[in-house]
Amino acid sequence: MLTEWKSLFSVPTRTLYLTTQRRISVSLAALTASLFGVGSFVAQLAGGELADRVGRRLTLLINLMAAGLLTILSDHEKINAFFLRRIMGQVNPNKWPK
């Protein structure tokens, strides 16, 4: 529960960071915030199904391990740039430098 609230508070900050520091358009920053909400919705559905199948404790353990691993991986600029290029390529391939 605590990790869920922490991530919810980071969405406005991340959007401001993308628009001011990274100079990404407001529409793309809004898209990232929207995708966060969609991903949260899908994760809640998948988490509920997983909890029904394998149990609550194992589901929480998997969630905490995955959150820790993804937090560590998200700190690396090369990995972030890779995913950002993929997202930008899907949105508008003409605007991303190759």
Biotite code that builds the C-alpha atoms (Angstrom):
import biotite.structure as struc

atoms = struc.array([
    struc.Atom([0.000, 0.000, 0.000], chain_id="A", res_id=1, res_name="MET", atom_name="CA", element="C"),
    struc.Atom([2.830, 2.376, 0.846], chain_id="A", res_id=2, res_name="LEU", atom_name="CA", element="C"),
    struc.Atom([4.549, 1.805, -2.495], chain_id="A", res_id=3, res_name="THR", atom_name="CA", element="C"),
    struc.Atom([1.276, 2.500, -4.297], chain_id="A", res_id=4, res_name="GLU", atom_name="CA", element="C"),
    struc.Atom([0.875, 5.899, -2.591], chain_id="A", res_id=5, res_name="TRP", atom_name="CA", element="C"),
    struc.Atom([4.523, 6.754, -3.204], chain_id="A", res_id=6, res_name="LYS", atom_name="CA", element="C"),
    struc.Atom([4.154, 6.127, -6.906], chain_id="A", res_id=7, res_name="SER", atom_name="CA", element="C"),
    struc.Atom([0.933, 8.151, -7.094], chain_id="A", res_id=8, res_name="LEU", atom_name="CA", element="C"),
    struc.Atom([2.697, 11.206, -5.688], chain_id="A", res_id=9, res_name="PHE", atom_name="CA", element="C"),
    struc.Atom([5.513, 10.884, -8.220], chain_id="A", res_id=10, res_name="SER", atom_name="CA", element="C"),
    struc.Atom([3.264, 11.286, -11.281], chain_id="A", res_id=11, res_name="VAL", atom_name="CA", element="C"),
    struc.Atom([2.846, 15.108, -11.102], chain_id="A", res_id=12, res_name="PRO", atom_name="CA", element="C"),
    struc.Atom([6.527, 15.528, -10.262], chain_id="A", res_id=13, res_name="THR", atom_name="CA", element="C"),
    struc.Atom([7.569, 13.298, -13.148], chain_id="A", res_id=14, res_name="ARG", atom_name="CA", element="C"),
    struc.Atom([5.322, 15.238, -15.516], chain_id="A", res_id=15, res_name="THR", atom_name="CA", element="C"),
    struc.Atom([6.862, 18.547, -14.444], chain_id="A", res_id=16, res_name="LEU", atom_name="CA", element="C"),
    struc.Atom([10.359, 17.076, -14.777], chain_id="A", res_id=17, res_name="TYR", atom_name="CA", element="C"),
    struc.Atom([9.664, 15.851, -18.307], chain_id="A", res_id=18, res_name="LEU", atom_name="CA", element="C"),
    struc.Atom([8.319, 19.206, -19.459], chain_id="A", res_id=19, res_name="THR", atom_name="CA", element="C"),
    struc.Atom([10.876, 21.479, -17.786], chain_id="A", res_id=20, res_name="THR", atom_name="CA", element="C"),
    struc.Atom([14.150, 19.559, -17.610], chain_id="A", res_id=21, res_name="GLN", atom_name="CA", element="C"),
    struc.Atom([13.806, 17.139, -20.522], chain_id="A", res_id=22, res_name="ARG", atom_name="CA", element="C"),
    struc.Atom([11.875, 19.629, -22.696], chain_id="A", res_id=23, res_name="ARG", atom_name="CA", element="C"),
    struc.Atom([9.301, 17.053, -23.750], chain_id="A", res_id=24, res_name="ILE", atom_name="CA", element="C"),
    struc.Atom([5.993, 18.405, -24.997], chain_id="A", res_id=25, res_name="SER", atom_name="CA", element="C"),
    struc.Atom([3.121, 18.721, -22.569], chain_id="A", res_id=26, res_name="VAL", atom_name="CA", element="C"),
    struc.Atom([1.024, 16.302, -24.613], chain_id="A", res_id=27, res_name="SER", atom_name="CA", element="C"),
    struc.Atom([3.681, 13.570, -24.380], chain_id="A", res_id=28, res_name="LEU", atom_name="CA", element="C"),
    struc.Atom([4.129, 14.199, -20.655], chain_id="A", res_id=29, res_name="ALA", atom_name="CA", element="C"),
    struc.Atom([0.359, 13.895, -20.236], chain_id="A", res_id=30, res_name="ALA", atom_name="CA", element="C"),
    struc.Atom([0.478, 10.663, -22.224], chain_id="A", res_id=31, res_name="LEU", atom_name="CA", element="C"),
    struc.Atom([3.031, 9.227, -19.784], chain_id="A", res_id=32, res_name="THR", atom_name="CA", element="C"),
    struc.Atom([0.790, 10.160, -16.848], chain_id="A", res_id=33, res_name="ALA", atom_name="CA", element="C"),
    struc.Atom([-2.187, 8.547, -18.587], chain_id="A", res_id=34, res_name="SER", atom_name="CA", element="C"),
    struc.Atom([-0.208, 5.408, -19.327], chain_id="A", res_id=35, res_name="LEU", atom_name="CA", element="C"),
    struc.Atom([0.713, 5.250, -15.650], chain_id="A", res_id=36, res_name="PHE", atom_name="CA", element="C"),
    struc.Atom([-2.985, 5.197, -14.785], chain_id="A", res_id=37, res_name="GLY", atom_name="CA", element="C"),
    struc.Atom([-3.745, 2.531, -17.387], chain_id="A", res_id=38, res_name="VAL", atom_name="CA", element="C"),
    struc.Atom([-0.840, 0.423, -16.165], chain_id="A", res_id=39, res_name="GLY", atom_name="CA", element="C"),
    struc.Atom([-2.044, 0.766, -12.583], chain_id="A", res_id=40, res_name="SER", atom_name="CA", element="C"),
    struc.Atom([-5.530, -0.395, -13.583], chain_id="A", res_id=41, res_name="PHE", atom_name="CA", element="C"),
    struc.Atom([-4.193, -3.421, -15.473], chain_id="A", res_id=42, res_name="VAL", atom_name="CA", element="C"),
    struc.Atom([-1.810, -4.281, -12.633], chain_id="A", res_id=43, res_name="ALA", atom_name="CA", element="C"),
    struc.Atom([-4.654, -4.256, -10.113], chain_id="A", res_id=44, res_name="GLN", atom_name="CA", element="C"),
    struc.Atom([-6.653, -6.665, -12.242], chain_id="A", res_id=45, res_name="LEU", atom_name="CA", element="C"),
    struc.Atom([-3.663, -8.940, -12.778], chain_id="A", res_id=46, res_name="ALA", atom_name="CA", element="C"),
    struc.Atom([-2.710, -8.761, -9.090], chain_id="A", res_id=47, res_name="GLY", atom_name="CA", element="C"),
    struc.Atom([-6.191, -9.772, -8.008], chain_id="A", res_id=48, res_name="GLY", atom_name="CA", element="C"),
    struc.Atom([-6.211, -12.711, -10.390], chain_id="A", res_id=49, res_name="GLU", atom_name="CA", element="C"),
    struc.Atom([-2.731, -13.767, -9.272], chain_id="A", res_id=50, res_name="LEU", atom_name="CA", element="C"),
    struc.Atom([-3.734, -13.523, -5.606], chain_id="A", res_id=51, res_name="ALA", atom_name="CA", element="C"),
    struc.Atom([-6.711, -15.784, -6.273], chain_id="A", res_id=52, res_name="ASP", atom_name="CA", element="C"),
    struc.Atom([-4.537, -18.357, -8.006], chain_id="A", res_id=53, res_name="ARG", atom_name="CA", element="C"),
    struc.Atom([-1.338, -18.495, -5.933], chain_id="A", res_id=54, res_name="VAL", atom_name="CA", element="C"),
    struc.Atom([-2.285, -16.754, -2.687], chain_id="A", res_id=55, res_name="GLY", atom_name="CA", element="C"),
    struc.Atom([-1.897, -13.335, -1.160], chain_id="A", res_id=56, res_name="ARG", atom_name="CA", element="C"),
    struc.Atom([1.514, -13.823, 0.437], chain_id="A", res_id=57, res_name="ARG", atom_name="CA", element="C"),
    struc.Atom([3.237, -15.053, -2.703], chain_id="A", res_id=58, res_name="LEU", atom_name="CA", element="C"),
    struc.Atom([1.581, -12.282, -4.719], chain_id="A", res_id=59, res_name="THR", atom_name="CA", element="C"),
    struc.Atom([2.871, -9.650, -2.272], chain_id="A", res_id=60, res_name="LEU", atom_name="CA", element="C"),
    struc.Atom([6.356, -11.185, -2.366], chain_id="A", res_id=61, res_name="LEU", atom_name="CA", element="C"),
    struc.Atom([6.396, -11.152, -6.171], chain_id="A", res_id=62, res_name="ILE", atom_name="CA", element="C"),
    struc.Atom([5.114, -7.560, -6.182], chain_id="A", res_id=63, res_name="ASN", atom_name="CA", element="C"),
    struc.Atom([7.743, -6.306, -3.738], chain_id="A", res_id=64, res_name="LEU", atom_name="CA", element="C"),
    struc.Atom([10.595, -8.064, -5.556], chain_id="A", res_id=65, res_name="MET", atom_name="CA", element="C"),
    struc.Atom([9.458, -6.771, -8.948], chain_id="A", res_id=66, res_name="ALA", atom_name="CA", element="C"),
    struc.Atom([8.996, -3.224, -7.604], chain_id="A", res_id=67, res_name="ALA", atom_name="CA", element="C"),
    struc.Atom([12.497, -3.238, -6.140], chain_id="A", res_id=68, res_name="GLY", atom_name="CA", element="C"),
    struc.Atom([14.057, -4.590, -9.324], chain_id="A", res_id=69, res_name="LEU", atom_name="CA", element="C"),
    struc.Atom([12.192, -2.143, -11.552], chain_id="A", res_id=70, res_name="LEU", atom_name="CA", element="C"),
    struc.Atom([13.127, 0.752, -9.264], chain_id="A", res_id=71, res_name="THR", atom_name="CA", element="C"),
    struc.Atom([16.800, -0.158, -9.582], chain_id="A", res_id=72, res_name="ILE", atom_name="CA", element="C"),
    struc.Atom([16.520, -0.588, -13.347], chain_id="A", res_id=73, res_name="LEU", atom_name="CA", element="C"),
    struc.Atom([14.658, 2.687, -13.814], chain_id="A", res_id=74, res_name="SER", atom_name="CA", element="C"),
    struc.Atom([17.654, 4.566, -12.428], chain_id="A", res_id=75, res_name="ASP", atom_name="CA", element="C"),
    struc.Atom([19.799, 3.661, -15.437], chain_id="A", res_id=76, res_name="HIS", atom_name="CA", element="C"),
    struc.Atom([19.650, 6.249, -18.209], chain_id="A", res_id=77, res_name="GLU", atom_name="CA", element="C"),
    struc.Atom([20.326, 3.741, -20.999], chain_id="A", res_id=78, res_name="LYS", atom_name="CA", element="C"),
    struc.Atom([17.328, 1.625, -20.052], chain_id="A", res_id=79, res_name="ILE", atom_name="CA", element="C"),
    struc.Atom([15.093, 4.699, -19.726], chain_id="A", res_id=80, res_name="ASN", atom_name="CA", element="C"),
    struc.Atom([16.276, 5.999, -23.108], chain_id="A", res_id=81, res_name="ALA", atom_name="CA", element="C"),
    struc.Atom([15.568, 2.603, -24.705], chain_id="A", res_id=82, res_name="PHE", atom_name="CA", element="C"),
    struc.Atom([11.952, 2.557, -23.515], chain_id="A", res_id=83, res_name="PHE", atom_name="CA", element="C"),
    struc.Atom([11.435, 6.235, -24.289], chain_id="A", res_id=84, res_name="LEU", atom_name="CA", element="C"),
    struc.Atom([12.637, 5.659, -27.849], chain_id="A", res_id=85, res_name="ARG", atom_name="CA", element="C"),
    struc.Atom([10.201, 2.776, -28.211], chain_id="A", res_id=86, res_name="ARG", atom_name="CA", element="C"),
    struc.Atom([7.299, 4.868, -26.901], chain_id="A", res_id=87, res_name="ILE", atom_name="CA", element="C"),
    struc.Atom([8.221, 7.861, -29.049], chain_id="A", res_id=88, res_name="MET", atom_name="CA", element="C"),
    struc.Atom([8.622, 5.604, -32.075], chain_id="A", res_id=89, res_name="GLY", atom_name="CA", element="C"),
    struc.Atom([5.102, 4.335, -31.592], chain_id="A", res_id=90, res_name="GLN", atom_name="CA", element="C"),
    struc.Atom([3.635, 7.801, -31.076], chain_id="A", res_id=91, res_name="VAL", atom_name="CA", element="C"),
    struc.Atom([5.391, 9.696, -33.847], chain_id="A", res_id=92, res_name="ASN", atom_name="CA", element="C"),
    struc.Atom([8.402, 8.130, -35.583], chain_id="A", res_id=93, res_name="PRO", atom_name="CA", element="C"),
    struc.Atom([9.294, 11.367, -37.420], chain_id="A", res_id=94, res_name="ASN", atom_name="CA", element="C"),
    struc.Atom([9.992, 13.358, -34.250], chain_id="A", res_id=95, res_name="LYS", atom_name="CA", element="C"),
    struc.Atom([12.594, 11.084, -32.644], chain_id="A", res_id=96, res_name="TRP", atom_name="CA", element="C"),
    struc.Atom([16.233, 11.433, -33.752], chain_id="A", res_id=97, res_name="PRO", atom_name="CA", element="C"),
    struc.Atom([17.855, 8.215, -34.896], chain_id="A", res_id=98, res_name="LYS", atom_name="CA", element="C"),
])
